[in-house]
C-alpha cells in the first residue's frame, strides 16, 4: 500500500525515507496488531489497542447497560487510533489535497496553509457531525441541566468515550505531522499553540469527568473552525471570495459568548450548588472550589487569547482593504485621457468627417437617372 508517488529512492532509515514512507510503516504496525487478534495467545494484548477498556455492566429497568471508566490502558487505545489517524491523514493528502494543489499552482507558503486547512476542514466536519449526533442521542441538548446534574459523570457510554479517545489521538498525531509534512519553521509555533490548547482542554474534560460540557464546547468550536477553514480554502482558489470570512466572524463571536456563558452556568453555578462537594479520586469527583476556579480561569484565558487574535486578524484585513482601495483610487486618477484621432488632412476626428469651420458637411444629392 503506497500513499506517495516515489520519484526517487532513499537509503533505509534516512530522514527522507522516513518522511516519504511513514504512512506505509504505520500501516504495517496496524496490520501487525490486527493479526494479533487471530491468535489466542496475543488476542488479549491486541484487544487493548482496538477496544476501549474498563467496561462496567450494570442492571437497570431497561436491562443491562454497559458503561466505561478511564484508566492507564486508554494509552494503548489512543496509540492505536493515533496510527489510524496518520494513515487517514496520508489518504486525504494524497488522493484529495495533492490533486487540487497541482491544479491551483499555489506558492509554497500558500500550499502549506492550503494543506493545513484541507486536513482540518475534513476533521472538523466529521467531528462536528459526530459530536452533534452524540449530543442528540444522549439527550444533552434537550436537557441542558444534565450537563452538571448527577456529577461526577465518570461512567461514560461507549460512543462518548470512543469520541474522546479519537480526539486525543488526532491532536497527538498532529505533532509528528509537522515533521512529516515539512512545515516551515515560521508556521510551527502557530500550529503548536492550537494543538497544545486542544490537547489540554480535551484532556482536562476527560480526566475531570466534565465530558458532557466538553462535548458541547467541542461541537461549538469545531463548527466555528469549520467555517474559517472553508473560507480560507475558497480564498486560496479565488481571492475575490472573502464574504465567507464575514460569516465566520459572526460565528466566532457567537462561539466565544456561548462558551463563556455555558462554562459559568455549568461549572460556576451548577457544580457550585451540587451536594457532593469535595475531592474523591475513587469516585472521580473533582468538585472543589480550587478546581472549579482553575477550570474557569483556563477557559477565560483561552477565550481572551482567541479574541485578541481575532481582533488582530480583523484589523489586518481592514488595513489591507484600505490599502487596496487607496491603490485603486490612485491608479484611477492617474489614468491618461484618450487622445483624439486625426488624419493627416485634419478633416476627421475619431473616424467622423468634420468640416474646417466645425460645421458638418452637406451630403451631395445624386442625380436621378
N, C-alpha and C positions, 0 to 999 in steps of 0.2 A: 504493500500500500504506500504509494509515493504521493506526497502532497505538493512537492515543489518540482518544477522542471529543472533538471540538473544540466546546466551548460558546461560545467567544469567539475572535475572530481578533486577532492581534497584529501590529504592524509588522514588516517583514522585518528580520532581523539584530538584533532586540531580544533581551533576555535571556529573556523568556518564550517568544518564538518558538523560540529555540534549544532550550530545555528541552522544549517540547511536541513539537517535530518532529525531535529529534536522531536517533531511530531511522530515520526516513524519509530523512534526509540521509545517514546512514551506509549505508543500504541502496542508495542511488543510487551511492555510491562503489564498493560491492561489484559492482553491475551493470556499472559502467564498467570495472572490472578484468576481469570475465568476458567482456565484449565484446572486450577486447583480445586474447583468445585466438583470435578469429575471423580476425584479420589477421596475415599473415606478418611484417610489419614490427614489430608490437607484441607478438607471441606470446612472444618470448624474454624480454621485460621482464615480461609478465603472469605467466609461469610462475614467476618468482622469488617472487611473493606467495602462490601457491597450493601449490606443491610444495616439500617440504624439499630443500635443496641439499647439495652436497658428497658426492654418492654415489660409492662406490668398489666396483668389481666385482672379486671375487677368485675363483680356482678352488679347489674343494675336492673331496673324493671324492664328495660328493653332487651336484656340479655347480657352476654359477655362483651365488655368494652376493653379494648387494648389501648393503653397509653404508653408514653415513653418519657423517661427521665434523661438527664445528661450525665456524662462521666468521661473518664480519660480515654475510653475506647472510641469515642467520637473522633479522635485524631486520625484513626485508621480510615474511617469512613470519609472524612474530609480529604484525606490524602488520595483516596481512590477517585473521588469526583474532581479533585484537583487535576489528576491526569486526564479525566474525561473532558474537562473544560479546555485544556491545552489542545486536545485533538479537535474539538469543535471550533476553537479559535482558528486553527490552521485550515479547516474546511471552509469556513466563511471567508478567510483571507484569500485562499487560492481560487475558489470557484465563484466568488462573487466580487470582492473588492478589487482584486488584481485585474480582472477583466474590465471593470469600469475605469480603472486608472489608465489602462492602455488607450482608452478612447478619449479621455479628458486631457491627457498630456499636461498634468499639473507639475508645478515646481517641487523641489524636494521638501521644502517646509510645508507647503500645502498638501503634499502627498501624505506626509506623516499625520497631519491633522485630519485628513480625509479618512485614513485608515482607522484612526482613533475613534472618530465619530461613527464610522460604519460599524465597528465592533460594538460600541456602546449602544448604538441605536437598536441593534438586534437584541442585545442583552436587556436593555430597559423595556423594550416592547414585550419580550417573553416574561420578564419578572413582574411588570405591571399587570399583565393579564392573569398571571398565575396568582399573584397576591390578591387581586380583586376576586378571583374565584374562591380562594381560601376564606376571605372575609365574608363572602356571601354564604358559603356552605357552613361556616362556623357560627354565623349569626351575629358577628361583631358590629356590623353596620346597622342592623335593625335594633340592636340593644346596646347603645353606647356605654351604659353603666357597667356592662360586663367587662369593660377594659380594666377596671380596677376592683370590681367586686370579687369576693372569694379569693383574694390574693393570699398566698403565692400561687401562681399558675405554673407549678412545677411539673404537672402531668400534661404532656403535650400529645395531641393527635399525631398520627403518622405524617400527614401532609404538612403540618406546621413544623415539626422537627426536620423533616426532609428539606423543606424550603430553606430553613436557616442553615443547614449543613451545606447545601449547594451555594448559598450566598457567600458563606465563608470561603468555600472552595474557589469560587470565581474571583473574588478580590485577592485571594492569596496567589492565584495563578497570574494575576496582572503584574506581580512583581518581577518574576523571571521573564515575562513577555517584553519588558522594557529592554532586556538584553537580547532576546531572540529577534525582536523587530528592529534592532539597531536604532532606537530612538535617540535623537540628538541630545547632547548634554544640556542644551538650553531648555529642552522640554521636560527633562526628567524631574526636576524639583516640583514643577506644577502638577505633574501626574502623580508623583509620590504623595503630595498633600492630600488629594481627594481619595486616593487608595487607602492611605492610613486612616483617614477620617471614617470611611465606610467600615473598615475592619474594626475600629474602636467602637463605633456605635452599635454595629450588629453584634459584636462580642458582648458588649455591656448588656444589651437587651436579652441576649440568650442566657448569659450566666446569672443575671439578677432576676430572672423569671418575669421580665417585662415584655414577653413575646407578643402579647396582644396589642399593646400600644405601639411597639416597634413595627408590627406588621402594617398598621395603618400609616405610620410615618414613612415607611419604605414605599408604600403604594403612592403616596403623595409626591415623594421625592423622585421616584422613578418616572412618574407621569410628567413631572416638570422637566426633568432632564431629557426625556424622550423628545419633547417639543424643541429643546435647544439643539440637540444633535440633528434632528430633521431639518431645522432652519439652517444649520451650518452646512449640511450636505447639499441643500438647494442652493446655497450661496456659492459653493465651490463649482457647481455645474453652470450657474449663471449668476453673475454678481448683481444683477438687477433684482433678484429675488431677496428682498430684505423685509417684506411685510411680516414674514413668519417670525422674525425676531421681536416684533412688537407684540404679537400674540404670546410669545414665550415670556416676555417681560411681565405681562399681566398675570400669567400663571405662576411665575416665580414669586412675585409679591404675595399672591394669594397663598402659595405653599408655605412661605415663611410665617405669615399670620396664623394659618391653620395649625402649623407645627407648634408654635409657641402657645396658642390657645389650648390645644389638646394636651400638651405636656403639663401646663399649670392646672388644667381641670382634673386630669387623671392622677398625676403624681403629687402636685401641690395641695389639692383639696381632697380628691378621692382616697388616696392612700393615707393621708394625714388623719382622716376621720375613721379609718378602719380600726377594729378592735384589737387585732393581733399586731400590736406594736412590739418591736424588739428584733434582735438578731438571733436566728435559729438556722444554723447551717444544715442540720439534718432534714428539716422541713423545707429548706430553700427560702426562708423568709428573710428578706433584707430591708424590711420596712422600719428603718430608723431615720431620725431627723438628719443625721450626718450624711447618710447615703442619698436620701431624697434631695437634700440641698446640693450635693455633689452632682447628681444627675441633672438637676435643673440648671446648675451653673454651666455644666458641659454643653448642654443643648443651647443655652442662651449665647454662650461664647461662639459656638459654631454658627448659629444663625446670624449673629452680628458680623462675623467674618465673611459669610456668604453675601450678606447685604452690602458690605463695604466693597467687595469685589464686583458686585453687580453695579453699584453706583459708578465705580471707576470705568467699567466696561461701557456703560451708557454715556458717560462723559466723553470717552474716547470716540465713540460712534458719532456723537454730536459735533465734536471738533472736526472729524473727518468730513462730515456732511457739510459743515460751514465752509471748510477749506475748498471742497469740491465746487460748491455753489459760487464762491468768490472767483475761482479759476475760470469757470464757465462764463461768468459775467464779464470778467476782464477780457476774455477771448472774444466775446460778442462785441464789445465796444471797440476793439482794435481791428475788426473786420473791415477791409478796404471797400469803398464804394465801387460798383461795377462801372467801368468806363463806357462811354458811348462809342459805338462802332460807326466810323465814317469811311466812305470810299475816297478815292483819290480826287474825284471831281467835286466833292463836298455837297452833293445833291441827295445823299442818302443818310439816314440815321436809323440804325438797327434794322436795316433791310427795307425801310419805307422811303419812298421817293418824296423829297421835300424841295420846295422852290427856294430861291435865294432870299426873297423877302419874307419868308415864313409862311406864305400862302400856298396852300396845296395846289398843284397844277390842275388845270381843267382837262378833262378827258376829251379826246377827239371823237367827233361823230363820224361814223362810217357812211359813205355814200351808198344809197340804196341802188341795187342793180336793176 
